[in-house]
């Protein structure tokens, strides 16, 4: 009888010890997860700060003379360029009238199935209405990203025997555009940037942080030969 009582007490003590160890293990795991979570948040904040700095550090520095001016696309509103795209077009027209280049490449594909014009076609129509001879405008109708804008525009440059390009876009977009151009091997690319008075900049800069992050990942894959 005394032996049975002793065994029950020993068993209860062992079970109690095991429960205490499990609780301690869960507590340690919980603390580790908290530390990991805090570390990830700090890394995310540092990365976001770095990208915001990159976005804000873009500087407009157009060449006095380039073989061609490239306008990076933005959304169409029906058959007309959106207000943001019109800002890029008006800025490009100013550079063109200053004699910085004689020909345009307008780059951008179809925003959505069923739309009448690609971004490039919409930009071409706008420039022609502004007095630019149509034969000076070269269309790149396939791009769906900034990387493709510059890759496909580079192919047109090679076909035409052009070497230097002036890239035109908004200021929040400038750093990523220039980095992509350099990775693609553009020869001394320069950029001309315009500020926006019509775009909700908090929204667009937030999206640019995500787009820049994606580009950095894509760039790493390109360097590894995986894309």
N, C-alpha and C positions, 0 to 999 in steps of 0.2 A: 504493500500500500504506500509506504513512505517512498519507495523507489518510483512508483507511478507519479506521485506528486512532484518528486524531484525532476523527472523527465518532462512533465508538463511545464514546470517553471523554466527549465532550460530551453524547451522549444519556444515558449513565449518570449524569453529574453532574446533568442536568436532572431525570431521574427521581428521583434521590436528594433533590434539593431539593423536588420536588413531594410526595414522601412525608413529608419533614420538615414541610412546611406543613400537610399533612393531619393529621399527629399533633398539631401545635401547635393547629390549629383544633379538633380533638376535645378537646384538653386545656382550651382556653378555654371550649368549650361545656359540658364537664363541670363546670368551676368555676362557671359561671353557673347551671347547674342546681342545684348544691349551695347556692349563695347563695339562689336562689329557694326551694328546699326549706326552708332554715333560716328565711327570711322568713315563709313560710306557717305553719311550726310556731309561730313567735313570735306571729303574728297570731291563730292558733287558740288559743294559750294565753291571750292577752290577752282574746279574746272569751269564752272559757270562764270566765275569772276574773270578767269583767263580769256574765255571766249568773248565775253562782253568787252574786255580791254582790246582784243583783236578787232572787234567790230568797230569800236569807237576810234581806233587808231588809223583807220583808212584815210588816206590823203589823196586829194585830186592832184595829179601831176601829168597833164597831157603833153604829148610830144608836139613840138612846133609843126612837124610834118610827118604823116604816116601814110602808108600805102592805102589803107582802108580803115573805115570806122565801123566797129561792130556794136550794134545795139542789142543788149540782152533782153529777151522777151519777158513780158508779164501778161496778166490776164486780159482777155477781151471781154467787153460787155456787149453781147450780141454781135452786131456787125461793126462795132466801133471799139477802138482801144479804151481800156479803163482809164479813169483819171490818173492813176499811178503810171500807167504806160505812156499816157500823153506827156507826163512830165519828162520821162526819159526821151521821148521823141523831140520835144521842144528843146531840151538841152542838146541833143545831138544836132539839131538844125543850127543852133548857135555855133557849135564847133565847126560844122560844115561851112557856114557862112564866113567864118574867120579864116577859112582856107587850110584847115589842118588836114583834110583828106578830100579826095574827089569822089570816092565810091563808098557805098554802104553795104554791109552785110546785116540783114535783119534776121534774127534767129529766134525761132519758137514754133512749136508744133500746134496741133489742135487741142484746145482746152478740154473739149468734151465731144463725144460722138454727136453728129447731127449739126454741129455749128458750121456756119457758111464759110468762115475764113479761119485759117491758122493765125497764130499770133504774128508770124512773119508777113502774111498777106495783109493783115490789118495794118501793120506798120508801113508796108509798101504803099497802101492806098493813102494813108495819112501823109506820107512824105511827098507823094505825087501831087496831092491837093495843095501842099505847101510850096510847090514849084520845083521840086527835085526831078530832073529827067529820069524817066523810068529805067532807062538803060544803065543808069549808074547804081541801081539797087539790085543786089543779089539776095535771093531768098534761100533761107535754110529752114525748111518746113517740118523737120522731124523731131527736133530736140524736145525733151520733156524734163530736163534738169539743166542746171548751170554747167555741169561737166559736159553734157551733150551739146549745149549751146556752143561752147568753146571748141570742143572736139570736131564737130561737124563744120563749124565756121573755118577752122584751120584747114580742113580738106578743101573748101572752096578757095581759100588763099593759095594753097598749093597748086590747084588747077589754074588759077589766074596768074601765077608767078609773083604773087605779093609776098613780102617778107615781114613788114612791120604793120602793127595794128594798134589803133586807139580803141580801147574797150569802154563802153559807156553804160552806166547803170546808176542806181541810187547809192548814196553813201553807206548805208547799213549793209549793203551787199558787196561793197568794193573789196574788202580784204579777202574774202573767200574767192571771188572771181579772179583776183590777181594771183592767188596761190595756185589755183587750178591752171591758169594760163602758164605759169612757170613750170608746173609739173608736166604739162603737155609739151613743153619745149618751145613755146613762143619765143621769138627772138626779140629781146628787150621790149616786152609789152609795156605800154603805158595805159593809164586809166584816167577817165574824166568822170567826176561824180556830181550828182545833183542832190540837193536836199528836198524832202517832200513837205508840201504844205497840205496835202490831201489824205495821206495815208495815216491810219492809227499806228503810230510808231511803237508804242508799247507792245502791241500785238505782233507787228512785223519783226521787231528785234527779238522777241521771245521765240518766234518761229525760226529766225536766223540762228539763234543759239543751237536749236535742235538740228538745223540743216548743216551748220558748221561741224557739229559733233559727228553727224553721219558722214560728212566728207572726210573727216580725219580717220574714221574707221575704214572708209573706202580707200583712202590713200594708203593705209597700212596694208590692205589686201592687194592693192596694185603693186606695192613694193615687194610683196611676197610672190607675185605672179599668180595670184588666185583669182584675178578678175581680168 
